[in-house]
Amino acid sequence: MIDRPKELDLDLADRQLINTIQLDFPLDSRPFRMLGDQIGISEGEVIERLKRLTDLGVIRRIGPILNTNKIGGSSTLVAMRVPEDEIEEVASRINDFGEVSHNYLRPGSYNLWFTISACEKERFHEILSEISGFGYPLLDLPVKHLFKIGVKFDV
């Protein structure tokens, strides 16, 4: 059974901040001040709220989404078949790679899914080879055609 996280109580400022940063993070030397001006709180309060929301796991990261293929790198989606009693250990080993993101447990025989994105093709193949060496069956599912969608969650 997959544990569902407990819903947190977020106030209006938390919700406005989350909604704003999803698609409109300011490119400015003082982005937190600009965010505060937009939602009516101070720069310091924006920083504190973002830190708290990150510590609580509401926000995983703030950063760019790069097209690694356009800068000479590679990326792929990987599905791995891992025995249930070994999932935590294997997921932890996979998460040790900084180039791995979006590691999910899913139902089915291929139950551990994650993405690998590396800025250099050599590094990408090195990571995939090392993870293949863990000894579990895996599927390498590279993008054939990208259908870009915009996702924004209204909180």
C-alpha positions in Angstrom: 0.0 0.0 0.0 1.3 3.5 -0.9 1.2 6.0 1.9 -0.5 9.3 1.1 1.0 12.4 2.6 -1.1 14.4 5.1 -2.6 17.6 3.7 -1.0 20.7 5.2 -2.8 23.8 6.3 -1.5 26.6 4.0 -2.6 30.2 4.5 -3.5 32.6 1.7 0.0 34.0 1.4 1.5 30.4 1.1 -1.1 29.6 -1.6 -0.4 32.9 -3.5 3.3 32.3 -3.3 3.0 28.7 -4.6 0.7 29.7 -7.4 3.0 32.6 -8.5 6.3 30.7 -8.6 5.0 27.8 -10.7 5.0 29.7 -14.0 6.2 33.2 -13.3 9.3 33.2 -11.2 10.9 36.6 -11.6 14.2 36.9 -13.4 15.6 39.7 -11.4 18.5 40.4 -9.0 16.0 40.5 -6.2 13.3 37.9 -7.2 12.1 37.3 -3.6 11.4 41.0 -3.2 9.5 41.1 -6.5 7.5 38.0 -5.3 6.7 39.8 -2.0 5.6 42.9 -3.8 3.2 40.8 -6.0 1.5 39.2 -3.0 1.9 41.8 -0.4 4.6 40.4 2.0 8.2 41.3 2.6 11.2 39.8 0.8 12.3 38.2 4.1 8.9 36.6 4.6 9.0 35.2 1.1 12.4 33.6 1.8 11.2 32.2 5.1 8.0 30.8 3.6 9.8 29.2 0.7 12.3 27.6 3.1 9.4 26.3 5.3 7.5 25.0 2.3 10.6 23.3 1.0 11.3 21.7 4.5 7.7 20.5 4.6 8.1 18.9 1.1 5.5 21.1 -0.6 8.2 22.6 -2.9 10.8 20.1 -4.1 13.0 22.6 -6.0 13.1 26.0 -7.6 15.1 26.0 -10.8 15.0 25.9 -14.6 13.8 23.1 -16.7 16.5 22.5 -19.4 16.2 20.6 -22.7 19.3 18.5 -22.2 19.3 17.3 -25.8 19.6 20.9 -27.1 22.8 21.4 -25.0 24.5 18.2 -26.0 23.2 15.9 -23.2 20.7 13.1 -23.0 17.7 12.1 -21.0 15.4 9.2 -20.6 12.6 7.7 -18.6 13.5 4.4 -16.9 11.2 1.8 -15.6 12.7 -0.8 -13.3 11.4 -4.1 -11.8 12.4 -4.2 -8.1 11.2 -6.7 -5.5 8.9 -4.9 -3.1 11.1 -5.6 0.0 14.1 -3.9 -1.8 12.4 -0.8 -3.2 13.5 1.6 -0.4 17.2 0.6 -0.7 17.2 0.7 -4.6 15.3 4.0 -4.7 17.9 5.5 -2.3 20.8 4.3 -4.4 19.2 5.7 -7.5 18.5 9.0 -5.8 22.2 9.3 -5.0 22.7 10.4 -8.6 22.2 14.1 -8.9 21.1 13.6 -12.5 18.1 11.5 -11.4 14.7 13.1 -10.8 11.0 12.2 -10.6 11.6 8.8 -8.9 8.2 7.2 -8.4 6.7 3.9 -7.1 4.0 2.7 -9.5 1.8 -0.4 -9.6 2.8 -3.2 -11.9 5.8 -5.4 -12.5 7.9 -2.5 -13.5 7.3 -0.6 -10.3 10.1 2.0 -9.9 10.1 4.8 -12.5 12.6 7.7 -12.7 14.2 10.1 -15.2 17.9 10.6 -15.9 19.0 13.8 -17.4 22.7 14.6 -17.9 24.4 17.5 -19.7 26.9 15.2 -21.3 26.0 12.0 -23.2 29.1 10.3 -21.8 27.9 10.9 -18.2 24.4 9.9 -19.2 25.6 6.5 -20.5 27.8 6.0 -17.4 24.8 6.5 -15.0 22.5 4.2 -17.0 25.2 1.6 -17.1 25.8 1.8 -13.4 22.1 1.6 -12.6 21.8 -1.4 -15.0 24.6 -3.0 -12.9 22.3 -3.1 -9.9 20.9 -6.3 -11.4 17.3 -5.5 -11.8 15.4 -5.6 -15.2 14.9 -2.1 -16.6 13.4 -0.4 -19.6 15.1 2.6 -21.1 12.3 4.7 -22.5 13.8 7.7 -24.3 11.6 10.5 -25.7 10.7 9.9 -29.3 8.5 13.0 -29.7 8.0 15.7 -27.0 4.4 17.0 -26.5 5.0 19.9 -24.2 2.2 20.8 -21.9 2.0 23.4 -19.2 1.1 22.3 -15.8 0.1 24.6 -13.0 -1.7 23.5 -9.9 -4.0 26.1 -8.4 -3.6 25.8 -4.6 
